[in-house]
Amino acid sequence: MRHLPIKNKLFIQNRKRIIDLMEPKAMAAVNANDVLPTNADGTLRMHPNADLFFLSGIEQEESILLLFPDAAEAKNREILFMRQPNEHLQIWEGYKHSKEDARKISGIKNIQWLSEFPVIFRALMCEAQSIYINSNEYKRANVEMQMRDVRFIRQCQEDFPLHTYRRLAPLLHQLRVVKTDLELELLKEAVGITGKGFRRTLRFVRPGVMEYEVEAELAREFIKRRGKFAYTPIIAAGKNNCVLHYEQNDQVCKKGQLLLMDVASSYANYNADLTRTIPVSGKFSRRQKKVYYAVLRVLRASIEGATVGKLHKDWTKEAQDHMNEELLKLGLLKKSQIKKQAPDNPACRKYFMHGLGHPLGLDVHDVGDNYAPFEPGTVLTVEPGIYLPEEGFGVRLEDDIIVTEEGPINLMAKIPIEPGEIESIMNRRNT
């Protein structure tokens, strides 16, 4: 693992929280993610299962966690199954966790090799009345492969057809949306790395550099600080600003253009999410600055509006109303258009067509219930934008915030966002 060791107190606490939500005589099973193939004998680097990591801190393939708080024997109430290291694995794949390593990382005393799983699992299923099975229940997930969780569910139902099966995802979503202090420490580390990467780009960007060169500068800064890209970077110059999920990153940055960068670091599997839009030449044009300030005002109003008890849809509606006002000032909307807008199709959607923000954590688009009021400890992105393809540019700004009883806290408050500060840093590079 690239990151520094994490206090296993985090994972011990998380297991206690999920156990408190489980039904009596129920067992829960959580599997690692698959190692996915490419072509020939190639594989992608495994991405740790967020739920397994949340409960154990384990990032190794083929791992399985069992939680059975009502097990007759105390040793069986938490069991972690791991691949057994051997000489062959060490030669071809490198280091694998020992049992002692796994105990230290997770705080789980009973560590077993994966080969023992079938026998132990059958014995415990004979004790349990029901089992919580995990699955990807993110509302926008579109998984075409039969993943490990799905295979596990099918095998369980075939082997134990008379058990009651329960969904673990709603319980995990409930817990993961509210971040503990230990989780916030890791998120702040990811934000700090992201900020350093952004400052590096301010000293690097100038006419003639390629979008992928900017990406490379960010990669260098993230990796040397034990981070990695939280998601595929968007480095979009000129008209590419207006492509919401632009990922080619292969065009030259030209004089007079804006460069939109939606890019952030992950640290210890916790993700930041940042967007900044900067002038390639080191100075905004008058029109670019007007649009920029409009987006910035919506961003700040939306941050202020992210309060405990508010519904996501109401928060979004407030932002859309602010955006309508700004677009009116810019001459992009007329009062008649705003007056005639449908409740579910605001006038601003022509220039601001995506959502205002989303929960953030172990997944970039983190789990959470959009129909539940904001709770203290919820981490959100706030990312308004105005896109003007007919003018050849767009502006998006994004910060990450914590919802608290005392009001929202901007985790990215120290990352440059004021046009003057951005211009000042960019122009100092030449002195």
Secondary structure, DSSP 4 states (H G I P E B T S, - for coil): --SPP--THHHHHHHHHHHTTSPTTEEEEEEPPP--B-STT-BPPPPPPHHHHHHH----TT-EEEE-TT-SSGGGSEEEEEPPP-HHHHHHT-----HHHHHHHH--SEEEEGGGHHHHHHHHHHH-SEEEE-----TT----S--HHHHHHHHHHHH-TTSEEEESHHHHHHHHTB--HHHHHHHHHHHHHHHHHHHHHHHH--TT-BHHHHHHHHHHHHHHTT-EESS--EEEEGGGGG-TT-----SB--TT-EEEEE--EEETTEE---EEEEETTSS--HHHHHHHHHHHHHHHHHHHH--TT--HHHHHHHHHHHHHHHHHHTTSS-HHHHHH-BTTB-GGGGT--S-S--B-SSSSS----TTSPP-TTBEEEE--EEEEGGGTEEEE-BEEEE--TT--EETTTTS--SHHHHHHHHHHTT-
